[in-house]
Amino acid sequence: MTRLAQVLVVMDMQEGYSDCYEFDELVEKINDRISEYREEGHPIIFIQNVDKGTPEGSKEWKIAKKLDYQSDDMTVQKHHLNAFYRTELNDLLSDNDLEQLEICGVETEYCCNATITMAHGLGYQVEMIPGMTTTEDNEQMTAQETIDFYENIWGNHFLRFI
C-alpha cells in the first residue's frame, strides 16, 4: 500500500479555548504528534478560529502557549466552523500534494466535525488517534460523552482511527 503525503491539521488550539475539557492534556498529546511529524519531515497546519470570542490579534486568538507552534508552520485563519469554507486550506493541501489528513484539536462537535466531514467529502484520507479532540460540557452531554458520540460517528463513516 502506497503511503499518501500526510499532514497534521491542528484545529483551534487557541488560548480562548483553554477552559475546554482536559485542554492541557490534549496540548501534551498534540505536542507528541507534532514532534513525530517534525521528525518524519511532514508538515503541520494550524487552523485558527476568528470570531467574536477569538478576535484576530487578541489574547484568546493566539495559539496556546504550551503548543509547539513554530513560525514556519502553515496557518489558516477561518471564520466558519468548517476550515475549508472560504479559506485557502484546500489550495494549500493541493499545492503541497497533501492527501492524508490527521485531525486533532478543539470543539469536537463544531469545528472538528465540520472539517472532518468536509475533508472526507472532498476525497481526502482522514485519520485520527482516538481522544485527540476536546470540547466543553453542554446541556445535553458532558464533554467526554460528546467526544465519544462523535468518534463513533466518525469512525464508522468519515475517518480511520490510527
GROMACS elastic network, one bead per residue, 0.5 to 0.9 nm:
[ bonds ]
;  ai    aj funct       b0    kb
    3     6     6  0.82975   500
    3   100     6  0.86791   500
    4    97     6  0.87859   500
    4    98     6  0.73626   500
    4    99     6  0.59702   500
    4   100     6  0.58714   500
    4   125     6  0.84745   500
    5    42     6  0.79870   500
    5    96     6  0.86327   500
    5    97     6  0.64819   500
    5    99     6  0.56551   500
    5   100     6  0.59938   500
    5   101     6  0.87525   500
    6    42     6  0.64772   500
    6    43     6  0.74791   500
    6    97     6  0.85667   500
    6    98     6  0.53969   500
    6    99     6  0.60595   500
    6   101     6  0.57818   500
    6   102     6  0.74997   500
    7    37     6  0.79002   500
    7    42     6  0.59901   500
    7    43     6  0.51897   500
    7    44     6  0.55726   500
    7    45     6  0.71448   500
    7    93     6  0.84785   500
    7    98     6  0.64625   500
    7    99     6  0.79630   500
    7   100     6  0.63541   500
    7   101     6  0.52099   500
    7   102     6  0.62781   500
    7   103     6  0.87171   500
    8    33     6  0.80051   500
    8    34     6  0.74892   500
    8    37     6  0.73360   500
    8    42     6  0.78082   500
    8    43     6  0.66177   500
    8    45     6  0.61995   500
    8    46     6  0.83654   500
    8   100     6  0.86660   500
    8   101     6  0.60027   500
    8   103     6  0.62305   500
    8   104     6  0.78068   500
    9    43     6  0.88818   500
    9    44     6  0.60376   500
    9    46     6  0.60433   500
    9    47     6  0.71597   500
    9   101     6  0.65113   500
    9   102     6  0.59195   500
    9   104     6  0.64383   500
    9   105     6  0.82317   500
   10    13     6  0.67894   500
   10    30     6  0.80077   500
   10    44     6  0.74234   500
   10    45     6  0.61576   500
   10    47     6  0.59803   500
   10    48     6  0.87544   500
   10   102     6  0.84281   500
   10   103     6  0.62332   500
   10   104     6  0.52310   500
   10   105     6  0.54062   500
   10   106     6  0.84060   500
   11    14     6  0.87073   500
   11    45     6  0.85531   500
   11    46     6  0.63083   500
   11    48     6  0.68786   500
   11    49     6  0.81834   500
   11    83     6  0.83417   500
   11   103     6  0.72751   500
   11   104     6  0.60166   500
   11   106     6  0.58064   500
   11   107     6  0.82034   500
   11   111     6  0.73346   500
   11   112     6  0.67594   500
   11   115     6  0.89286   500
   11   133     6  0.86771   500
   12    15     6  0.89687   500
   12    16     6  0.89982   500
   12    17     6  0.78027   500
   12    46     6  0.73842   500
   12    47     6  0.55008   500
   12    49     6  0.56496   500
   12    61     6  0.87265   500
   12    63     6  0.77694   500
   12   105     6  0.61195   500
   12   106     6  0.54822   500
   12   107     6  0.78061   500
   12   111     6  0.80193   500
   12   112     6  0.89022   500
   13    16     6  0.84085   500
   13    17     6  0.69215   500
   13    18     6  0.79638   500
   13    23     6  0.87435   500
   13    27     6  0.79138   500
   13    46     6  0.79982   500
   13    47     6  0.78741   500
   13    48     6  0.73971   500
   13    49     6  0.88565   500
   13    62     6  0.85482   500
   13    63     6  0.59070   500
   13    64     6  0.58570   500
   13    67     6  0.79182   500
   13   104     6  0.89954   500
   13   105     6  0.58447   500
   13   106     6  0.59552   500
   14    17     6  0.56767   500
   14    18     6  0.69251   500
   14    48     6  0.71356   500
   14    49     6  0.80841   500
   14    54     6  0.83749   500
   14    59     6  0.87626   500
   14    60     6  0.63828   500
   14    61     6  0.57700   500
   14    62     6  0.54084   500
   14    65     6  0.82619   500
   14   106     6  0.84515   500
   15    18     6  0.52699   500
   15    19     6  0.86162   500
   15    54     6  0.86419   500
   15    59     6  0.66300   500
   15    61     6  0.63138   500
   15    62     6  0.58035   500
   15    63     6  0.60713   500
   15    65     6  0.73656   500
   16    19     6  0.76919   500
   16    53     6  0.71560   500
   16    54     6  0.62020   500
   16    59     6  0.73339   500
   16    61     6  0.61979   500
   16    62     6  0.78138   500
   16    63     6  0.88797   500
   16    64     6  0.83740   500
   17    20     6  0.57478   500
   17    23     6  0.79210   500
   17    54     6  0.88871   500
   17    60     6  0.74862   500
   17    64     6  0.85901   500
   17   106     6  0.72994   500
   17   107     6  0.85351   500
   17   135     6  0.84357   500
   18    21     6  0.84064   500
   18    22     6  0.87760   500
   18    23     6  0.57787   500
   18    24     6  0.75432   500
   18    60     6  0.88367   500
   18    64     6  0.75685   500
   19    22     6  0.81446   500
   19    23     6  0.67330   500
   19   135     6  0.88420   500
   19   136     6  0.78138   500
   20    23     6  0.54001   500
   20    24     6  0.88960   500
   20   106     6  0.78463   500
   20   107     6  0.83694   500
   20   134     6  0.64407   500
   20   135     6  0.52074   500
   20   136     6  0.50277   500
   20   137     6  0.83505   500
   20   143     6  0.82488   500
   21    24     6  0.86121   500
   21    25     6  0.89817   500
   21    26     6  0.88964   500
   21   134     6  0.59673   500
   21   135     6  0.58277   500
   21   136     6  0.56498   500
   21   137     6  0.77580   500
   21   143     6  0.63201   500
   21   144     6  0.78568   500
   22    25     6  0.53223   500
   22    26     6  0.62873   500
   22    27     6  0.88049   500
   22   134     6  0.71947   500
   22   135     6  0.87322   500
   23    26     6  0.50631   500
   23    27     6  0.62495   500
   23    28     6  0.88246   500
   23   106     6  0.84288   500
   23   133     6  0.89729   500
   23   134     6  0.68959   500
   23   135     6  0.85008   500
   24    27     6  0.50122   500
   24    28     6  0.64612   500
   24    29     6  0.88263   500
   24    66     6  0.83232   500
   25    28     6  0.51786   500
   25    29     6  0.63958   500
   25    30     6  0.86906   500
   26    29     6  0.50140   500
   26    30     6  0.60190   500
   26    31     6  0.84102   500
   26   104     6  0.89258   500
   26   105     6  0.77563   500
   26   131     6  0.82620   500
   26   132     6  0.65175   500
   26   133     6  0.73014   500
   26   134     6  0.75105   500
   27    30     6  0.51233   500
   27    31     6  0.60234   500
   27    32     6  0.86557   500
   27    64     6  0.81249   500
   27    66     6  0.69733   500
   27    67     6  0.59006   500
   27    68     6  0.87119   500
   27   105     6  0.86008   500
   28    31     6  0.50657   500
   28    32     6  0.63687   500
   28    33     6  0.88881   500
   28    66     6  0.81975   500
   28    67     6  0.76811   500
   29    32     6  0.51419   500
   29    33     6  0.65588   500
   29    34     6  0.87440   500
   29   132     6  0.74099   500
   30    33     6  0.50327   500
   30    34     6  0.60717   500
   30    35     6  0.85402   500
   30    67     6  0.76929   500
   30    68     6  0.85110   500
   30   104     6  0.73623   500
   30   105     6  0.80331   500
   30   132     6  0.74452   500
   31    35     6  0.60707   500
   31    36     6  0.86278   500
   31    66     6  0.86001   500
   31    67     6  0.62296   500
   31    68     6  0.58666   500
   31    69     6  0.89175   500
   32    35     6  0.51490   500
   32    36     6  0.64125   500
   32    37     6  0.87658   500
   33    36     6  0.50693   500
   33    37     6  0.61462   500
   33    38     6  0.85598   500
   34    37     6  0.50580   500
   34    38     6  0.60745   500
   34    39     6  0.85452   500
   34    43     6  0.89597   500
   34    44     6  0.72816   500
   34    68     6  0.71384   500
   34    69     6  0.87414   500
   35    38     6  0.51581   500
   35    39     6  0.61551   500
   35    40     6  0.86680   500
   35    68     6  0.82664   500
   36    39     6  0.51136   500
   36    40     6  0.62422   500
   36    41     6  0.85738   500
   36    42     6  0.85626   500
   37    40     6  0.51597   500
   37    41     6  0.60385   500
   37    43     6  0.67815   500
   37    44     6  0.74065   500
   38    42     6  0.59098   500
   38    43     6  0.71399   500
   38    44     6  0.81700   500
   39    42     6  0.77647   500
   43    73     6  0.72315   500
   43    74     6  0.77642   500
   43    98     6  0.89972   500
   44    73     6  0.59581   500
   44    74     6  0.63887   500
   44    75     6  0.84755   500
   45    73     6  0.62892   500
   45    75     6  0.54001   500
   45    76     6  0.72471   500
   45    89     6  0.89077   500
   46    63     6  0.84501   500
   46    69     6  0.81046   500
   46    73     6  0.73097   500
   46    74     6  0.62448   500
   46    76     6  0.63499   500
   46    77     6  0.86433   500
   47    74     6  0.86257   500
   47    75     6  0.57094   500
   47    77     6  0.60158   500
   47    78     6  0.70469   500
   47    83     6  0.71427   500
   47    89     6  0.89565   500
   48    54     6  0.88786   500
   48    56     6  0.89782   500
   48    61     6  0.71278   500
   48    62     6  0.80287   500
   48    63     6  0.75482   500
   48    75     6  0.71965   500
   48    76     6  0.61619   500
   48    78     6  0.61585   500
   48    79     6  0.87318   500
   48    83     6  0.88686   500
   49    54     6  0.66924   500
   49    55     6  0.83389   500
   49    56     6  0.84641   500
   49    61     6  0.71249   500
   49    76     6  0.86406   500
   49    77     6  0.60964   500
   49    78     6  0.51503   500
   49    79     6  0.61108   500
   49    80     6  0.75814   500
   49    81     6  0.80795   500
   49    83     6  0.85790   500
   49   111     6  0.88458   500
   50    53     6  0.77467   500
   50    54     6  0.53153   500
   50    55     6  0.53254   500
   50    56     6  0.57772   500
   50    61     6  0.68800   500
   50    77     6  0.66389   500
   50    78     6  0.58970   500
   50    79     6  0.51846   500
   50    80     6  0.80852   500
   51    54     6  0.51132   500
   51    55     6  0.52970   500
   51    56     6  0.77523   500
   51    61     6  0.88007   500
   51    78     6  0.85763   500
   51    79     6  0.61577   500
   51    80     6  0.82519   500
   52    55     6  0.55326   500
   53    60     6  0.73087   500
   53    61     6  0.81788   500
   54    57     6  0.83962   500
   54    58     6  0.66706   500
   54    59     6  0.79365   500
   54    60     6  0.51157   500
   54    62     6  0.83342   500
   55    58     6  0.56277   500
   55    59     6  0.85653   500
   55    60     6  0.73289   500
   55    61     6  0.59481   500
   56    59     6  0.87418   500
   56    60     6  0.85222   500
   56    61     6  0.57435   500
   56    62     6  0.81212   500
   56    77     6  0.88863   500
   57    60     6  0.82282   500
   57    61     6  0.61647   500
   57    62     6  0.70171   500
   58    61     6  0.51848   500
   58    62     6  0.67004   500
   59    62     6  0.55307   500
   59    63     6  0.88532   500
   60    63     6  0.82231   500
   60    64     6  0.87391   500
   61    64     6  0.87608   500
   62    65     6  0.79406   500
   63    66     6  0.85701   500
   63    67     6  0.71417   500
   63    69     6  0.74485   500
   64    67     6  0.54325   500
   64    68     6  0.87246   500
   64    69     6  0.85255   500
   65    68     6  0.80837   500
   65    69     6  0.84575   500
   66    69     6  0.84837   500
   69    72     6  0.85793   500
   69    73     6  0.68702   500
   70    73     6  0.54888   500
   70    74     6  0.89134   500
   71    74     6  0.81087   500
   74    92     6  0.88492   500
   75    89     6  0.89221   500
   76    83     6  0.79709   500
   76    87     6  0.70939   500
   76    88     6  0.70176   500
   76    89     6  0.65818   500
   77    83     6  0.81397   500
   77    87     6  0.71033   500
   77    88     6  0.86535   500
   78    81     6  0.76699   500
   78    82     6  0.78010   500
   78    83     6  0.58339   500
   78    84     6  0.80518   500
   78    85     6  0.76161   500
   78    86     6  0.76668   500
   78    87     6  0.62767   500
   79    82     6  0.84202   500
   79    83     6  0.81370   500
   79    85     6  0.81745   500
   79    86     6  0.81764   500
   79    87     6  0.84812   500
   80    83     6  0.67787   500
   80    84     6  0.86399   500
   80    85     6  0.66304   500
   80    86     6  0.82976   500
   80   111     6  0.79495   500
   81    84     6  0.88185   500
   81    85     6  0.80496   500
   81   110     6  0.59738   500
   81   112     6  0.78791   500
   81   113     6  0.84992   500
   81   114     6  0.61179   500
   81   115     6  0.73583   500
   82    85     6  0.54807   500
   82    86     6  0.89245   500
   82   110     6  0.81367   500
   82   111     6  0.57747   500
   82   112     6  0.78148   500
   82   113     6  0.81053   500
   82   116     6  0.84538   500
   82   117     6  0.89166   500
   82   118     6  0.73190   500
   83    86     6  0.80846   500
   83    87     6  0.68119   500
   83    88     6  0.89093   500
   83    89     6  0.69282   500
   83    90     6  0.89863   500
   83   111     6  0.72485   500
   83   112     6  0.86081   500
   83   114     6  0.76935   500
   83   115     6  0.55535   500
   83   118     6  0.86538   500
   84    87     6  0.55730   500
   84    88     6  0.72220   500
   84    89     6  0.55774   500
   84    90     6  0.62003   500
   84   114     6  0.89904   500
   84   115     6  0.68189   500
   84   118     6  0.73733   500
   84   119     6  0.79571   500
   85    88     6  0.85447   500
   85    89     6  0.84724   500
   85   115     6  0.89706   500
   86    89     6  0.86364   500
   87    90     6  0.75915   500
   87    91     6  0.85544   500
   88    91     6  0.53311   500
   88    92     6  0.59713   500
   88    93     6  0.86506   500
   89    92     6  0.50082   500
   89    93     6  0.61652   500
   89    94     6  0.85339   500
   90    93     6  0.51964   500
   90    94     6  0.60848   500
   90    95     6  0.84763   500
   90   119     6  0.88505   500
   90   122     6  0.88997   500
   91    95     6  0.57733   500
   91    96     6  0.83701   500
   92    95     6  0.52293   500
   92    96     6  0.62138   500
   92    97     6  0.85517   500
   92    98     6  0.83327   500
   93    96     6  0.53234   500
   93    97     6  0.60477   500
   93    99     6  0.70952   500
   94    98     6  0.61104   500
   94    99     6  0.76746   500
   95    98     6  0.78056   500
   96    99     6  0.89463   500
   98   101     6  0.75609   500
   98   124     6  0.86101   500
   99   123     6  0.82596   500
   99   124     6  0.53574   500
   99   125     6  0.62367   500
   99   126     6  0.85283   500
  100   124     6  0.59103   500
  100   126     6  0.58594   500
  100   127     6  0.74065   500
  101   119     6  0.81927   500
  101   124     6  0.69171   500
  101   125     6  0.61908   500
  101   127     6  0.60757   500
  101   128     6  0.83503   500
  102   125     6  0.85317   500
  102   126     6  0.58787   500
  102   128     6  0.52919   500
  102   129     6  0.80990   500
  103   112     6  0.75307   500
  103   115     6  0.86557   500
  103   116     6  0.73985   500
  103   126     6  0.72561   500
  103   127     6  0.64986   500
  103   128     6  0.56135   500
  103   129     6  0.83450   500
  103   132     6  0.79199   500
  103   133     6  0.84091   500
  104   108     6  0.88744   500
  104   112     6  0.74122   500
  104   128     6  0.68912   500
  104   129     6  0.80432   500
  104   131     6  0.86624   500
  104   132     6  0.50790   500
  104   133     6  0.53545   500
  104   134     6  0.86702   500
  105   108     6  0.74988   500
  105   111     6  0.87776   500
  105   112     6  0.69964   500
  105   132     6  0.63764   500
  105   134     6  0.64640   500
  105   135     6  0.89246   500
  106   109     6  0.89162   500
  106   110     6  0.85803   500
  106   111     6  0.72434   500
  106   112     6  0.68077   500
  106   132     6  0.87058   500
  106   133     6  0.55127   500
  106   134     6  0.50176   500
  106   135     6  0.59352   500
  107   110     6  0.53360   500
  107   111     6  0.55528   500
  107   112     6  0.60273   500
  107   113     6  0.81299   500
  107   133     6  0.70176   500
  107   134     6  0.57790   500
  107   136     6  0.76680   500
  108   111     6  0.64908   500
  108   113     6  0.60067   500
  108   133     6  0.55816   500
  108   134     6  0.55650   500
  108   135     6  0.55932   500
  108   136     6  0.89261   500
  108   143     6  0.87774   500
  108   146     6  0.73966   500
  108   147     6  0.62255   500
  108   150     6  0.72461   500
  108   151     6  0.88867   500
  109   112     6  0.63849   500
  109   113     6  0.53072   500
  109   114     6  0.78186   500
  109   134     6  0.88880   500
  109   135     6  0.75470   500
  109   146     6  0.70561   500
  109   147     6  0.76233   500
  109   150     6  0.67826   500
  110   113     6  0.54551   500
  110   114     6  0.60319   500
  110   115     6  0.85175   500
  110   135     6  0.89323   500
  111   114     6  0.52496   500
  111   115     6  0.60260   500
  111   116     6  0.84114   500
  112   115     6  0.52849   500
  112   116     6  0.59378   500
  112   117     6  0.85327   500
  112   133     6  0.75743   500
  113   116     6  0.51662   500
  113   117     6  0.61008   500
  113   118     6  0.84497   500
  113   150     6  0.75310   500
  113   154     6  0.81686   500
  114   117     6  0.54523   500
  114   118     6  0.61171   500
  114   119     6  0.85493   500
  115   118     6  0.51211   500
  115   119     6  0.59322   500
  115   120     6  0.84640   500
  116   119     6  0.51668   500
  116   120     6  0.61733   500
  116   121     6  0.85904   500
  116   126     6  0.70929   500
  116   154     6  0.79669   500
  116   158     6  0.69204   500
  116   159     6  0.76374   500
  117   120     6  0.51162   500
  117   121     6  0.61527   500
  117   122     6  0.86985   500
  117   154     6  0.80995   500
  117   157     6  0.89368   500
  117   158     6  0.61547   500
  117   159     6  0.86225   500
  118   122     6  0.61393   500
  118   123     6  0.86864   500
  118   124     6  0.89265   500
  119   122     6  0.50945   500
  119   123     6  0.64518   500
  119   124     6  0.54482   500
  119   125     6  0.77677   500
  119   126     6  0.70528   500
  119   158     6  0.86088   500
  120   123     6  0.52078   500
  120   124     6  0.53895   500
  120   125     6  0.66895   500
  120   126     6  0.65296   500
  120   157     6  0.89821   500
  120   158     6  0.58120   500
  120   159     6  0.73642   500
  121   124     6  0.75047   500
  121   158     6  0.85179   500
  123   126     6  0.88529   500
  125   158     6  0.87896   500
  125   159     6  0.71207   500
  125   160     6  0.81447   500
  126   158     6  0.71281   500
  126   160     6  0.64138   500
  126   161     6  0.87301   500
  127   158     6  0.87321   500
  127   159     6  0.52191   500
  127   161     6  0.56372   500
  127   162     6  0.65664   500
  128   131     6  0.85092   500
  128   132     6  0.71390   500
  128   155     6  0.89741   500
  128   159     6  0.70991   500
  128   160     6  0.65251   500
  128   161     6  0.50039   500
  128   162     6  0.59397   500
  129   132     6  0.59218   500
  129   160     6  0.86253   500
  129   161     6  0.54927   500
  129   162     6  0.51786   500
  130   133     6  0.81046   500
  130   148     6  0.89956   500
  130   151     6  0.72442   500
  130   161     6  0.64753   500
  130   162     6  0.76336   500
  131   134     6  0.77168   500
  131   147     6  0.73738   500
  131   148     6  0.83175   500
  131   151     6  0.82661   500
  133   147     6  0.70602   500
  134   143     6  0.70605   500
  134   144     6  0.79709   500
  134   146     6  0.87552   500
  134   147     6  0.67603   500
  135   142     6  0.89585   500
  135   143     6  0.55141   500
  135   144     6  0.81465   500
  135   146     6  0.77768   500
  135   147     6  0.75502   500
  136   142     6  0.71570   500
  136   144     6  0.85310   500
  136   146     6  0.86156   500
  137   140     6  0.80567   500
  137   141     6  0.60858   500
  137   144     6  0.79337   500
  137   145     6  0.86121   500
  137   146     6  0.79716   500
  138   141     6  0.55159   500
  138   142     6  0.61848   500
  138   143     6  0.72219   500
  138   146     6  0.87242   500
  139   142     6  0.79985   500
  140   146     6  0.89079   500
  141   144     6  0.78929   500
  141   145     6  0.56836   500
  141   146     6  0.60235   500
  142   145     6  0.51294   500
  142   146     6  0.62539   500
  142   147     6  0.86764   500
  143   146     6  0.50912   500
  143   147     6  0.62205   500
  143   148     6  0.86647   500
  144   147     6  0.50534   500
  144   148     6  0.61356   500
  144   149     6  0.85009   500
  145   148     6  0.50879   500
  145   149     6  0.59949   500
  145   150     6  0.86420   500
  146   149     6  0.50473   500
  146   150     6  0.62168   500
  146   151     6  0.84751   500
  147   150     6  0.53852   500
  147   151     6  0.60237   500
  147   152     6  0.85672   500
  148   151     6  0.51590   500
  148   152     6  0.61822   500
  148   153     6  0.88156   500
  149   152     6  0.53317   500
  149   153     6  0.66255   500
  149   154     6  0.88814   500
  150   153     6  0.50396   500
  150   154     6  0.60210   500
  150   155     6  0.83963   500
  151   154     6  0.50235   500
  151   155     6  0.58038   500
  151   156     6  0.83880   500
  152   155     6  0.53505   500
  152   156     6  0.62910   500
  152   157     6  0.87082   500
  153   156     6  0.54393   500
  153   157     6  0.62269   500
  153   158     6  0.75439   500
  154   157     6  0.52705   500
  154   159     6  0.56097   500
  154   160     6  0.79610   500
  154   161     6  0.88538   500
  155   158     6  0.62214   500
  155   159     6  0.54522   500
  155   160     6  0.58766   500
  155   161     6  0.64514   500
  156   159     6  0.74800   500
  156   160     6  0.82764   500
  157   160     6  0.85756   500
